[in-house]
Amino acid sequence: ARDSRAALRYEREREGLGFRFEVQVNTVFARLVENPFQFPVIEQGVRRALVRDFPYGVFFTTETDLITVLAVLHLRRHPDSWKRGRGDVE
């Protein structure tokens, strides 16, 4: 579950930057598995982990042994897009 368009955009901007973006996102995923509760709840059970060195957030929920990633989003362009498709959104 990667944001390939973002990685490609970063790679076009500077060689190696797209790869670095993917590494940082994958690092966040590893940290989610390790301890999802280290990240703050931002709204109704949804937590957000920030991607180091990039303006992206990983939005996710936790239930027992299940972590569901809702979205990996640019925080300035689409900060509330993770809400789409959730039953609690008007």
PyMOL Python script that loads the backbone (N, CA, C, O; Angstrom):
from pymol import cmd

cmd.read_pdbstr("""\
ATOM      1  N   ALA A   1       0.852  -1.181   0.000  1.00  0.00           N
ATOM      2  CA  ALA A   1       0.000   0.000   0.000  1.00  0.00           C
ATOM      3  C   ALA A   1       0.891   1.235   0.000  1.00  0.00           C
ATOM      4  O   ALA A   1       1.204   1.790   1.053  1.00  0.00           O
ATOM      5  N   ARG A   2       1.284   1.647  -1.165  1.00  0.00           N
ATOM      6  CA  ARG A   2       2.143   2.820  -1.286  1.00  0.00           C
ATOM      7  C   ARG A   2       1.462   3.872  -2.135  1.00  0.00           C
ATOM      8  O   ARG A   2       0.603   3.557  -2.959  1.00  0.00           O
ATOM      9  N   ASP A   3       1.836   5.094  -1.939  1.00  0.00           N
ATOM     10  CA  ASP A   3       1.360   6.160  -2.800  1.00  0.00           C
ATOM     11  C   ASP A   3       2.346   6.287  -3.950  1.00  0.00           C
ATOM     12  O   ASP A   3       3.243   7.129  -3.912  1.00  0.00           O
ATOM     13  N   SER A   4       2.183   5.458  -4.972  1.00  0.00           N
ATOM     14  CA  SER A   4       3.130   5.400  -6.092  1.00  0.00           C
ATOM     15  C   SER A   4       3.220   6.713  -6.850  1.00  0.00           C
ATOM     16  O   SER A   4       4.296   7.092  -7.312  1.00  0.00           O
ATOM     17  N   ARG A   5       2.097   7.410  -6.982  1.00  0.00           N
ATOM     18  CA  ARG A   5       2.125   8.689  -7.693  1.00  0.00           C
ATOM     19  C   ARG A   5       3.032   9.679  -6.973  1.00  0.00           C
ATOM     20  O   ARG A   5       3.792  10.413  -7.605  1.00  0.00           O
ATOM     21  N   ALA A   6       2.944   9.693  -5.654  1.00  0.00           N
ATOM     22  CA  ALA A   6       3.809  10.603  -4.884  1.00  0.00           C
ATOM     23  C   ALA A   6       5.269  10.216  -5.065  1.00  0.00           C
ATOM     24  O   ALA A   6       6.124  11.080  -5.259  1.00  0.00           O
ATOM     25  N   ALA A   7       5.558   8.916  -5.003  1.00  0.00           N
ATOM     26  CA  ALA A   7       6.942   8.459  -5.167  1.00  0.00           C
ATOM     27  C   ALA A   7       7.466   8.844  -6.547  1.00  0.00           C
ATOM     28  O   ALA A   7       8.610   9.281  -6.671  1.00  0.00           O
ATOM     29  N   LEU A   8       6.653   8.688  -7.573  1.00  0.00           N
ATOM     30  CA  LEU A   8       7.076   9.053  -8.933  1.00  0.00           C
ATOM     31  C   LEU A   8       7.304  10.555  -9.055  1.00  0.00           C
ATOM     32  O   LEU A   8       8.257  11.000  -9.695  1.00  0.00           O
ATOM     33  N   ARG A   9       6.417  11.330  -8.433  1.00  0.00           N
ATOM     34  CA  ARG A   9       6.558  12.787  -8.472  1.00  0.00           C
ATOM     35  C   ARG A   9       7.863  13.214  -7.788  1.00  0.00           C
ATOM     36  O   ARG A   9       8.598  14.053  -8.308  1.00  0.00           O
ATOM     37  N   TYR A  10       8.138  12.631  -6.624  1.00  0.00           N
ATOM     38  CA  TYR A  10       9.389  12.951  -5.928  1.00  0.00           C
ATOM     39  C   TYR A  10      10.602  12.505  -6.738  1.00  0.00           C
ATOM     40  O   TYR A  10      11.625  13.190  -6.752  1.00  0.00           O
ATOM     41  N   GLU A  11      10.497  11.381  -7.399  1.00  0.00           N
ATOM     42  CA  GLU A  11      11.625  10.872  -8.191  1.00  0.00           C
ATOM     43  C   GLU A  11      11.906  11.801  -9.374  1.00  0.00           C
ATOM     44  O   GLU A  11      13.065  12.029  -9.722  1.00  0.00           O
ATOM     45  N   ARG A  12      10.851  12.337  -9.991  1.00  0.00           N
ATOM     46  CA  ARG A  12      11.036  13.290 -11.091  1.00  0.00           C
ATOM     47  C   ARG A  12      11.680  14.575 -10.587  1.00  0.00           C
ATOM     48  O   ARG A  12      12.464  15.211 -11.291  1.00  0.00           O
ATOM     49  N   GLU A  13      11.334  14.946  -9.352  1.00  0.00           N
ATOM     50  CA  GLU A  13      11.887  16.171  -8.756  1.00  0.00           C
ATOM     51  C   GLU A  13      13.394  16.032  -8.519  1.00  0.00           C
ATOM     52  O   GLU A  13      14.172  16.934  -8.830  1.00  0.00           O
ATOM     53  N   ARG A  14      13.786  14.883  -7.963  1.00  0.00           N
ATOM     54  CA  ARG A  14      15.205  14.645  -7.708  1.00  0.00           C
ATOM     55  C   ARG A  14      15.448  13.143  -7.633  1.00  0.00           C
ATOM     56  O   ARG A  14      14.761  12.429  -6.903  1.00  0.00           O
ATOM     57  N   GLU A  15      16.420  12.676  -8.386  1.00  0.00           N
ATOM     58  CA  GLU A  15      16.718  11.247  -8.427  1.00  0.00           C
ATOM     59  C   GLU A  15      16.991  10.710  -7.019  1.00  0.00           C
ATOM     60  O   GLU A  15      17.784  11.277  -6.267  1.00  0.00           O
ATOM     61  N   GLY A  16      16.330   9.626  -6.684  1.00  0.00           N
ATOM     62  CA  GLY A  16      16.500   9.000  -5.377  1.00  0.00           C
ATOM     63  C   GLY A  16      15.492   9.464  -4.340  1.00  0.00           C
ATOM     64  O   GLY A  16      15.317   8.812  -3.311  1.00  0.00           O
ATOM     65  N   LEU A  17      14.825  10.589  -4.600  1.00  0.00           N
ATOM     66  CA  LEU A  17      13.876  11.120  -3.623  1.00  0.00           C
ATOM     67  C   LEU A  17      12.616  10.258  -3.536  1.00  0.00           C
ATOM     68  O   LEU A  17      12.055  10.084  -2.454  1.00  0.00           O
ATOM     69  N   GLY A  18      12.177   9.723  -4.663  1.00  0.00           N
ATOM     70  CA  GLY A  18      11.002   8.839  -4.655  1.00  0.00           C
ATOM     71  C   GLY A  18      11.281   7.584  -3.849  1.00  0.00           C
ATOM     72  O   GLY A  18      10.427   7.131  -3.086  1.00  0.00           O
ATOM     73  N   PHE A  19      12.463   7.023  -4.012  1.00  0.00           N
ATOM     74  CA  PHE A  19      12.849   5.837  -3.248  1.00  0.00           C
ATOM     75  C   PHE A  19      12.885   6.169  -1.756  1.00  0.00           C
ATOM     76  O   PHE A  19      12.415   5.394  -0.924  1.00  0.00           O
ATOM     77  N   ARG A  20      13.446   7.329  -1.435  1.00  0.00           N
ATOM     78  CA  ARG A  20      13.520   7.744  -0.022  1.00  0.00           C
ATOM     79  C   ARG A  20      12.127   7.900   0.579  1.00  0.00           C
ATOM     80  O   ARG A  20      11.899   7.526   1.730  1.00  0.00           O
ATOM     81  N   PHE A  21      11.191   8.457  -0.203  1.00  0.00           N
ATOM     82  CA  PHE A  21       9.808   8.594   0.246  1.00  0.00           C
ATOM     83  C   PHE A  21       9.222   7.220   0.576  1.00  0.00           C
ATOM     84  O   PHE A  21       8.625   7.036   1.636  1.00  0.00           O
ATOM     85  N   GLU A  22       9.394   6.264  -0.327  1.00  0.00           N
ATOM     86  CA  GLU A  22       8.864   4.917  -0.098  1.00  0.00           C
ATOM     87  C   GLU A  22       9.499   4.268   1.132  1.00  0.00           C
ATOM     88  O   GLU A  22       8.812   3.584   1.892  1.00  0.00           O
ATOM     89  N   VAL A  23      10.790   4.472   1.335  1.00  0.00           N
ATOM     90  CA  VAL A  23      11.468   3.921   2.512  1.00  0.00           C
ATOM     91  C   VAL A  23      10.855   4.510   3.780  1.00  0.00           C
ATOM     92  O   VAL A  23      10.614   3.787   4.747  1.00  0.00           O
ATOM     93  N   GLN A  24      10.603   5.815   3.782  1.00  0.00           N
ATOM     94  CA  GLN A  24      10.040   6.459   4.971  1.00  0.00           C
ATOM     95  C   GLN A  24       8.616   5.983   5.248  1.00  0.00           C
ATOM     96  O   GLN A  24       8.243   5.784   6.405  1.00  0.00           O
ATOM     97  N   VAL A  25       7.820   5.801   4.198  1.00  0.00           N
ATOM     98  CA  VAL A  25       6.451   5.288   4.379  1.00  0.00           C
ATOM     99  C   VAL A  25       6.510   3.859   4.927  1.00  0.00           C
ATOM    100  O   VAL A  25       5.763   3.515   5.843  1.00  0.00           O
ATOM    101  N   ASN A  26       7.384   3.041   4.377  1.00  0.00           N
ATOM    102  CA  ASN A  26       7.517   1.662   4.865  1.00  0.00           C
ATOM    103  C   ASN A  26       8.013   1.622   6.310  1.00  0.00           C
ATOM    104  O   ASN A  26       7.646   0.722   7.066  1.00  0.00           O
ATOM    105  N   THR A  27       8.840   2.586   6.693  1.00  0.00           N
ATOM    106  CA  THR A  27       9.295   2.681   8.079  1.00  0.00           C
ATOM    107  C   THR A  27       8.116   2.973   9.000  1.00  0.00           C
ATOM    108  O   THR A  27       8.021   2.413  10.093  1.00  0.00           O
ATOM    109  N   VAL A  28       7.219   3.851   8.557  1.00  0.00           N
ATOM    110  CA  VAL A  28       6.010   4.129   9.342  1.00  0.00           C
ATOM    111  C   VAL A  28       5.184   2.857   9.484  1.00  0.00           C
ATOM    112  O   VAL A  28       4.699   2.560  10.576  1.00  0.00           O
ATOM    113  N   PHE A  29       5.015   2.103   8.406  1.00  0.00           N
ATOM    114  CA  PHE A  29       4.240   0.860   8.475  1.00  0.00           C
ATOM    115  C   PHE A  29       4.851  -0.105   9.490  1.00  0.00           C
ATOM    116  O   PHE A  29       4.127  -0.748  10.250  1.00  0.00           O
ATOM    117  N   ALA A  30       6.167  -0.206   9.505  1.00  0.00           N
ATOM    118  CA  ALA A  30       6.842  -1.083  10.468  1.00  0.00           C
ATOM    119  C   ALA A  30       6.584  -0.610  11.898  1.00  0.00           C
ATOM    120  O   ALA A  30       6.380  -1.423  12.800  1.00  0.00           O
ATOM    121  N   ARG A  31       6.594   0.702  12.096  1.00  0.00           N
ATOM    122  CA  ARG A  31       6.331   1.244  13.433  1.00  0.00           C
ATOM    123  C   ARG A  31       4.883   1.006  13.848  1.00  0.00           C
ATOM    124  O   ARG A  31       4.608   0.801  15.030  1.00  0.00           O
ATOM    125  N   LEU A  32       3.954   1.029  12.891  1.00  0.00           N
ATOM    126  CA  LEU A  32       2.548   0.738  13.188  1.00  0.00           C
ATOM    127  C   LEU A  32       2.408  -0.677  13.736  1.00  0.00           C
ATOM    128  O   LEU A  32       1.723  -0.911  14.731  1.00  0.00           O
ATOM    129  N   VAL A  33       3.064  -1.605  13.073  1.00  0.00           N
ATOM    130  CA  VAL A  33       2.994  -3.009  13.487  1.00  0.00           C
ATOM    131  C   VAL A  33       3.629  -3.182  14.866  1.00  0.00           C
ATOM    132  O   VAL A  33       3.118  -3.921  15.708  1.00  0.00           O
ATOM    133  N   GLU A  34       4.739  -2.497  15.084  1.00  0.00           N
ATOM    134  CA  GLU A  34       5.471  -2.596  16.347  1.00  0.00           C
ATOM    135  C   GLU A  34       4.649  -2.072  17.522  1.00  0.00           C
ATOM    136  O   GLU A  34       4.557  -2.724  18.562  1.00  0.00           O
ATOM    137  N   ASN A  35       4.049  -0.885  17.349  1.00  0.00           N
ATOM    138  CA  ASN A  35       3.251  -0.295  18.425  1.00  0.00           C
ATOM    139  C   ASN A  35       2.336   0.789  17.864  1.00  0.00           C
ATOM    140  O   ASN A  35       2.725   1.957  17.824  1.00  0.00           O
ATOM    141  N   PRO A  36       1.137   0.429  17.434  1.00  0.00           N
ATOM    142  CA  PRO A  36       0.242   1.424  16.835  1.00  0.00           C
ATOM    143  C   PRO A  36      -0.214   2.493  17.823  1.00  0.00           C
ATOM    144  O   PRO A  36      -0.625   3.580  17.417  1.00  0.00           O
ATOM    145  N   PHE A  37      -0.142   2.189  19.114  1.00  0.00           N
ATOM    146  CA  PHE A  37      -0.652   3.112  20.121  1.00  0.00           C
ATOM    147  C   PHE A  37       0.309   4.250  20.443  1.00  0.00           C
ATOM    148  O   PHE A  37      -0.014   5.121  21.250  1.00  0.00           O
ATOM    149  N   GLN A  38       1.482   4.252  19.821  1.00  0.00           N
ATOM    150  CA  GLN A  38       2.418   5.360  20.012  1.00  0.00           C
ATOM    151  C   GLN A  38       1.984   6.602  19.238  1.00  0.00           C
ATOM    152  O   GLN A  38       2.509   7.693  19.463  1.00  0.00           O
ATOM    153  N   PHE A  39       1.025   6.434  18.327  1.00  0.00           N
ATOM    154  CA  PHE A  39       0.565   7.538  17.495  1.00  0.00           C
ATOM    155  C   PHE A  39      -0.750   8.101  18.042  1.00  0.00           C
ATOM    156  O   PHE A  39      -1.583   7.347  18.545  1.00  0.00           O
ATOM    157  N   PRO A  40      -0.939   9.416  17.947  1.00  0.00           N
ATOM    158  CA  PRO A  40      -2.119  10.037  18.550  1.00  0.00           C
ATOM    159  C   PRO A  40      -3.416   9.763  17.800  1.00  0.00           C
ATOM    160  O   PRO A  40      -3.438   9.622  16.577  1.00  0.00           O
ATOM    161  N   VAL A  41      -4.492   9.693  18.572  1.00  0.00           N
ATOM    162  CA  VAL A  41      -5.833   9.630  17.998  1.00  0.00           C
ATOM    163  C   VAL A  41      -6.173  11.045  17.565  1.00  0.00           C
ATOM    164  O   VAL A  41      -6.066  11.985  18.353  1.00  0.00           O
ATOM    165  N   ILE A  42      -6.583  11.196  16.313  1.00  0.00           N
ATOM    166  CA  ILE A  42      -6.909  12.538  15.838  1.00  0.00           C
ATOM    167  C   ILE A  42      -8.415  12.760  15.730  1.00  0.00           C
ATOM    168  O   ILE A  42      -8.889  13.896  15.771  1.00  0.00           O
ATOM    169  N   GLU A  43      -9.169  11.653  15.591  1.00  0.00           N
ATOM    170  CA  GLU A  43     -10.620  11.781  15.492  1.00  0.00           C
ATOM    171  C   GLU A  43     -11.266  10.399  15.550  1.00  0.00           C
ATOM    172  O   GLU A  43     -10.924   9.516  14.763  1.00  0.00           O
ATOM    173  N   GLN A  44     -12.189  10.215  16.471  1.00  0.00           N
ATOM    174  CA  GLN A  44     -13.017   9.006  16.581  1.00  0.00           C
ATOM    175  C   GLN A  44     -12.275   7.701  16.271  1.00  0.00           C
ATOM    176  O   GLN A  44     -12.672   6.963  15.369  1.00  0.00           O
ATOM    177  N   GLY A  45     -11.229   7.422  16.995  1.00  0.00           N
ATOM    178  CA  GLY A  45     -10.520   6.161  16.839  1.00  0.00           C
ATOM    179  C   GLY A  45      -9.523   6.103  15.704  1.00  0.00           C
ATOM    180  O   GLY A  45      -8.852   5.087  15.522  1.00  0.00           O
ATOM    181  N   VAL A  46      -9.414   7.169  14.940  1.00  0.00           N
ATOM    182  CA  VAL A  46      -8.450   7.213  13.839  1.00  0.00           C
ATOM    183  C   VAL A  46      -7.159   7.832  14.362  1.00  0.00           C
ATOM    184  O   VAL A  46      -7.166   8.896  14.980  1.00  0.00           O
ATOM    185  N   ARG A  47      -6.068   7.152  14.105  1.00  0.00           N
ATOM    186  CA  ARG A  47      -4.749   7.633  14.511  1.00  0.00           C
ATOM    187  C   ARG A  47      -3.998   8.111  13.281  1.00  0.00           C
ATOM    188  O   ARG A  47      -4.306   7.734  12.150  1.00  0.00           O
ATOM    189  N   ARG A  48      -2.992   8.962  13.536  1.00  0.00           N
ATOM    190  CA  ARG A  48      -2.183   9.466  12.425  1.00  0.00           C
ATOM    191  C   ARG A  48      -0.709   9.362  12.776  1.00  0.00           C
ATOM    192  O   ARG A  48      -0.272   9.771  13.852  1.00  0.00           O
ATOM    193  N   ALA A  49       0.044   8.802  11.837  1.00  0.00           N
ATOM    194  CA  ALA A  49       1.501   8.737  11.953  1.00  0.00           C
ATOM    195  C   ALA A  49       2.080   9.635  10.867  1.00  0.00           C
ATOM    196  O   ALA A  49       1.650   9.583   9.715  1.00  0.00           O
ATOM    197  N   LEU A  50       3.040  10.446  11.234  1.00  0.00           N
ATOM    198  CA  LEU A  50       3.663  11.344  10.265  1.00  0.00           C
ATOM    199  C   LEU A  50       4.830  10.652   9.577  1.00  0.00           C
ATOM    200  O   LEU A  50       5.563   9.876  10.190  1.00  0.00           O
ATOM    201  N   VAL A  51       4.988  10.951   8.286  1.00  0.00           N
ATOM    202  CA  VAL A  51       6.090  10.397   7.494  1.00  0.00           C
ATOM    203  C   VAL A  51       7.272  11.354   7.622  1.00  0.00           C
ATOM    204  O   VAL A  51       7.165  12.536   7.296  1.00  0.00           O
ATOM    205  N   ARG A  52       8.384  10.839   8.094  1.00  0.00           N
ATOM    206  CA  ARG A  52       9.565  11.663   8.322  1.00  0.00           C
ATOM    207  C   ARG A  52      10.077  12.299   7.029  1.00  0.00           C
ATOM    208  O   ARG A  52      10.184  11.629   6.002  1.00  0.00           O
ATOM    209  N   ASP A  53      10.389  13.575   7.085  1.00  0.00           N
ATOM    210  CA  ASP A  53      10.972  14.352   5.987  1.00  0.00           C
ATOM    211  C   ASP A  53      10.016  14.667   4.841  1.00  0.00           C
ATOM    212  O   ASP A  53      10.420  15.306   3.869  1.00  0.00           O
ATOM    213  N   PHE A  54       8.761  14.236   4.931  1.00  0.00           N
ATOM    214  CA  PHE A  54       7.788  14.489   3.869  1.00  0.00           C
ATOM    215  C   PHE A  54       6.479  14.939   4.510  1.00  0.00           C
ATOM    216  O   PHE A  54       6.161  14.501   5.616  1.00  0.00           O
ATOM    217  N   PRO A  55       5.707  15.808   3.837  1.00  0.00           N
ATOM    218  CA  PRO A  55       4.457  16.312   4.425  1.00  0.00           C
ATOM    219  C   PRO A  55       3.291  15.339   4.249  1.00  0.00           C
ATOM    220  O   PRO A  55       2.227  15.717   3.757  1.00  0.00           O
ATOM    221  N   TYR A  56       3.497  14.095   4.650  1.00  0.00           N
ATOM    222  CA  TYR A  56       2.474  13.058   4.511  1.00  0.00           C
ATOM    223  C   TYR A  56       2.137  12.467   5.864  1.00  0.00           C
ATOM    224  O   TYR A  56       2.960  12.436   6.779  1.00  0.00           O
ATOM    225  N   GLY A  57       0.890  11.995   5.965  1.00  0.00           N
ATOM    226  CA  GLY A  57       0.460  11.299   7.156  1.00  0.00           C
ATOM    227  C   GLY A  57      -0.161   9.968   6.769  1.00  0.00           C
ATOM    228  O   GLY A  57      -0.778   9.838   5.712  1.00  0.00           O
ATOM    229  N   VAL A  58       0.011   8.976   7.647  1.00  0.00           N
ATOM    230  CA  VAL A  58      -0.627   7.672   7.474  1.00  0.00           C
ATOM    231  C   VAL A  58      -1.775   7.633   8.478  1.00  0.00           C
ATOM    232  O   VAL A  58      -1.556   7.710   9.687  1.00  0.00           O
ATOM    233  N   PHE A  59      -2.993   7.513   7.971  1.00  0.00           N
ATOM    234  CA  PHE A  59      -4.192   7.492   8.800  1.00  0.00           C
ATOM    235  C   PHE A  59      -4.636   6.042   8.942  1.00  0.00           C
ATOM    236  O   PHE A  59      -4.748   5.325   7.948  1.00  0.00           O
ATOM    237  N   PHE A  60      -4.892   5.604  10.187  1.00  0.00           N
ATOM    238  CA  PHE A  60      -5.214   4.196  10.400  1.00  0.00           C
ATOM    239  C   PHE A  60      -6.077   4.003  11.642  1.00  0.00           C
ATOM    240  O   PHE A  60      -6.179   4.887  12.493  1.00  0.00           O
ATOM    241  N   THR A  61      -6.694   2.827  11.724  1.00  0.00           N
ATOM    242  CA  THR A  61      -7.459   2.426  12.901  1.00  0.00           C
ATOM    243  C   THR A  61      -6.864   1.129  13.442  1.00  0.00           C
ATOM    244  O   THR A  61      -6.167   0.403  12.733  1.00  0.00           O
ATOM    245  N   THR A  62      -7.152   0.857  14.705  1.00  0.00           N
ATOM    246  CA  THR A  62      -6.695  -0.387  15.320  1.00  0.00           C
ATOM    247  C   THR A  62      -7.871  -1.072  15.991  1.00  0.00           C
ATOM    248  O   THR A  62      -8.680  -0.428  16.660  1.00  0.00           O
ATOM    249  N   GLU A  63      -7.960  -2.375  15.808  1.00  0.00           N
ATOM    250  CA  GLU A  63      -8.968  -3.205  16.464  1.00  0.00           C
ATOM    251  C   GLU A  63      -8.292  -4.515  16.835  1.00  0.00           C
ATOM    252  O   GLU A  63      -7.825  -5.243  15.959  1.00  0.00           O
ATOM    253  N   THR A  64      -8.235  -4.817  18.112  1.00  0.00           N
ATOM    254  CA  THR A  64      -7.587  -6.026  18.611  1.00  0.00           C
ATOM    255  C   THR A  64      -6.227  -6.196  17.940  1.00  0.00           C
ATOM    256  O   THR A  64      -5.300  -5.442  18.237  1.00  0.00           O
ATOM    257  N   ASP A  65      -6.089  -7.176  17.039  1.00  0.00           N
ATOM    258  CA  ASP A  65      -4.812  -7.416  16.358  1.00  0.00           C
ATOM    259  C   ASP A  65      -4.822  -6.945  14.902  1.00  0.00           C
ATOM    260  O   ASP A  65      -3.991  -7.373  14.101  1.00  0.00           O
ATOM    261  N   LEU A  66      -5.758  -6.069  14.568  1.00  0.00           N
ATOM    262  CA  LEU A  66      -5.899  -5.623  13.180  1.00  0.00           C
ATOM    263  C   LEU A  66      -5.608  -4.132  13.066  1.00  0.00           C
ATOM    264  O   LEU A  66      -6.181  -3.324  13.798  1.00  0.00           O
ATOM    265  N   ILE A  67      -4.726  -3.774  12.158  1.00  0.00           N
ATOM    266  CA  ILE A  67      -4.451  -2.374  11.831  1.00  0.00           C
ATOM    267  C   ILE A  67      -4.961  -2.152  10.412  1.00  0.00           C
ATOM    268  O   ILE A  67      -4.569  -2.862   9.486  1.00  0.00           O
ATOM    269  N   THR A  68      -5.832  -1.166  10.246  1.00  0.00           N
ATOM    270  CA  THR A  68      -6.365  -0.842   8.929  1.00  0.00           C
ATOM    271  C   THR A  68      -5.869   0.530   8.516  1.00  0.00           C
ATOM    272  O   THR A  68      -6.198   1.532   9.151  1.00  0.00           O
ATOM    273  N   VAL A  69      -5.078   0.579   7.451  1.00  0.00           N
ATOM    274  CA  VAL A  69      -4.597   1.854   6.923  1.00  0.00           C
ATOM    275  C   VAL A  69      -5.709   2.425   6.048  1.00  0.00           C
ATOM    276  O   VAL A  69      -6.120   1.813   5.062  1.00  0.00           O
ATOM    277  N   LEU A  70      -6.182   3.601   6.424  1.00  0.00           N
ATOM    278  CA  LEU A  70      -7.254   4.256   5.676  1.00  0.00           C
ATOM    279  C   LEU A  70      -6.709   5.048   4.496  1.00  0.00           C
ATOM    280  O   LEU A  70      -7.317   5.089   3.426  1.00  0.00           O
ATOM    281  N   ALA A  71      -5.547   5.679   4.704  1.00  0.00           N
ATOM    282  CA  ALA A  71      -4.978   6.516   3.644  1.00  0.00           C
ATOM    283  C   ALA A  71      -3.561   6.944   4.001  1.00  0.00           C
ATOM    284  O   ALA A  71      -3.178   7.012   5.169  1.00  0.00           O
ATOM    285  N   VAL A  72      -2.798   7.227   2.950  1.00  0.00           N
ATOM    286  CA  VAL A  72      -1.502   7.892   3.075  1.00  0.00           C
ATOM    287  C   VAL A  72      -1.673   9.171   2.265  1.00  0.00           C
ATOM    288  O   VAL A  72      -1.777   9.134   1.039  1.00  0.00           O
ATOM    289  N   LEU A  73      -1.701  10.312   2.969  1.00  0.00           N
ATOM    290  CA  LEU A  73      -2.092  11.555   2.309  1.00  0.00           C
ATOM    291  C   LEU A  73      -1.115  12.696   2.546  1.00  0.00           C
ATOM    292  O   LEU A  73      -0.463  12.788   3.586  1.00  0.00           O
ATOM    293  N   HIS A  74      -1.039  13.561   1.539  1.00  0.00           N
ATOM    294  CA  HIS A  74      -0.305  14.818   1.667  1.00  0.00           C
ATOM    295  C   HIS A  74      -1.099  15.689   2.639  1.00  0.00           C
ATOM    296  O   HIS A  74      -2.286  15.928   2.414  1.00  0.00           O
ATOM    297  N   LEU A  75      -0.486  16.154   3.688  1.00  0.00           N
ATOM    298  CA  LEU A  75      -1.199  16.850   4.755  1.00  0.00           C
ATOM    299  C   LEU A  75      -1.642  18.257   4.387  1.00  0.00           C
ATOM    300  O   LEU A  75      -2.558  18.791   5.012  1.00  0.00           O
ATOM    301  N   ARG A  76      -1.025  18.862   3.402  1.00  0.00           N
ATOM    302  CA  ARG A  76      -1.438  20.211   3.008  1.00  0.00           C
ATOM    303  C   ARG A  76      -2.453  20.192   1.877  1.00  0.00           C
ATOM    304  O   ARG A  76      -3.277  21.099   1.763  1.00  0.00           O
ATOM    305  N   ARG A  77      -2.397  19.178   1.053  1.00  0.00           N
ATOM    306  CA  ARG A  77      -3.297  19.128  -0.109  1.00  0.00           C
ATOM    307  C   ARG A  77      -4.627  18.461   0.196  1.00  0.00           C
ATOM    308  O   ARG A  77      -5.672  18.935  -0.250  1.00  0.00           O
ATOM    309  N   HIS A  78      -4.604  17.370   0.947  1.00  0.00           N
ATOM    310  CA  HIS A  78      -5.822  16.592   1.168  1.00  0.00           C
ATOM    311  C   HIS A  78      -5.937  16.144   2.630  1.00  0.00           C
ATOM    312  O   HIS A  78      -6.026  14.943   2.886  1.00  0.00           O
ATOM    313  N   PRO A  79      -5.937  17.060   3.583  1.00  0.00           N
ATOM    314  CA  PRO A  79      -5.869  16.656   4.989  1.00  0.00           C
ATOM    315  C   PRO A  79      -7.066  15.847   5.482  1.00  0.00           C
ATOM    316  O   PRO A  79      -6.927  15.077   6.432  1.00  0.00           O
ATOM    317  N   ASP A  80      -8.230  16.002   4.866  1.00  0.00           N
ATOM    318  CA  ASP A  80      -9.420  15.288   5.348  1.00  0.00           C
ATOM    319  C   ASP A  80      -9.907  14.203   4.401  1.00  0.00           C
ATOM    320  O   ASP A  80     -10.978  13.638   4.621  1.00  0.00           O
ATOM    321  N   SER A  81      -9.151  13.898   3.358  1.00  0.00           N
ATOM    322  CA  SER A  81      -9.584  12.906   2.371  1.00  0.00           C
ATOM    323  C   SER A  81      -9.748  11.517   2.952  1.00  0.00           C
ATOM    324  O   SER A  81     -10.509  10.713   2.413  1.00  0.00           O
ATOM    325  N   TRP A  82      -9.045  11.212   4.053  1.00  0.00           N
ATOM    326  CA  TRP A  82      -9.158   9.890   4.659  1.00  0.00           C
ATOM    327  C   TRP A  82     -10.573   9.607   5.139  1.00  0.00           C
ATOM    328  O   TRP A  82     -10.932   8.447   5.341  1.00  0.00           O
ATOM    329  N   LYS A  83     -11.390  10.656   5.327  1.00  0.00           N
ATOM    330  CA  LYS A  83     -12.747  10.485   5.826  1.00  0.00           C
ATOM    331  C   LYS A  83     -13.703   9.909   4.784  1.00  0.00           C
ATOM    332  O   LYS A  83     -14.748   9.359   5.133  1.00  0.00           O
ATOM    333  N   ARG A  84     -13.352  10.032   3.527  1.00  0.00           N
ATOM    334  CA  ARG A  84     -14.232   9.511   2.470  1.00  0.00           C
ATOM    335  C   ARG A  84     -14.441   8.024   2.634  1.00  0.00           C
ATOM    336  O   ARG A  84     -13.497   7.269   2.865  1.00  0.00           O
ATOM    337  N   GLY A  85     -15.672   7.618   2.513  1.00  0.00           N
ATOM    338  CA  GLY A  85     -15.970   6.188   2.592  1.00  0.00           C
ATOM    339  C   GLY A  85     -16.219   5.691   4.002  1.00  0.00           C
ATOM    340  O   GLY A  85     -16.603   4.536   4.185  1.00  0.00           O
ATOM    341  N   ARG A  86     -16.012   6.531   5.000  1.00  0.00           N
ATOM    342  CA  ARG A  86     -16.287   6.133   6.380  1.00  0.00           C
ATOM    343  C   ARG A  86     -17.746   6.460   6.685  1.00  0.00           C
ATOM    344  O   ARG A  86     -18.270   7.479   6.235  1.00  0.00           O
ATOM    345  N   GLY A  87     -18.379   5.612   7.432  1.00  0.00           N
ATOM    346  CA  GLY A  87     -19.800   5.800   7.749  1.00  0.00           C
ATOM    347  C   GLY A  87     -20.083   7.014   8.607  1.00  0.00           C
ATOM    348  O   GLY A  87     -21.219   7.488   8.636  1.00  0.00           O
ATOM    349  N   ASP A  88     -19.080   7.535   9.311  1.00  0.00           N
ATOM    350  CA  ASP A  88     -19.325   8.646  10.224  1.00  0.00           C
ATOM    351  C   ASP A  88     -19.074  10.013   9.598  1.00  0.00           C
ATOM    352  O   ASP A  88     -18.940  11.013  10.302  1.00  0.00           O
ATOM    353  N   VAL A  89     -19.011  10.047   8.263  1.00  0.00           N
ATOM    354  CA  VAL A  89     -18.769  11.307   7.573  1.00  0.00           C
ATOM    355  C   VAL A  89     -20.051  11.761   6.910  1.00  0.00           C
ATOM    356  O   VAL A  89     -20.771  10.962   6.311  1.00  0.00           O
ATOM    357  N   GLU A  90     -20.333  13.051   7.022  1.00  0.00           N
ATOM    358  CA  GLU A  90     -21.547  13.583   6.391  1.00  0.00           C
ATOM    359  C   GLU A  90     -21.328  13.817   4.923  1.00  0.00           C
ATOM    360  O   GLU A  90     -22.240  14.263   4.227  1.00  0.00           O
TER     361      GLU A  90
END
""", "prot")
cmd.dss("prot")
cmd.show_as("cartoon", "prot")
cmd.util.cbc("prot")
cmd.orient("prot")
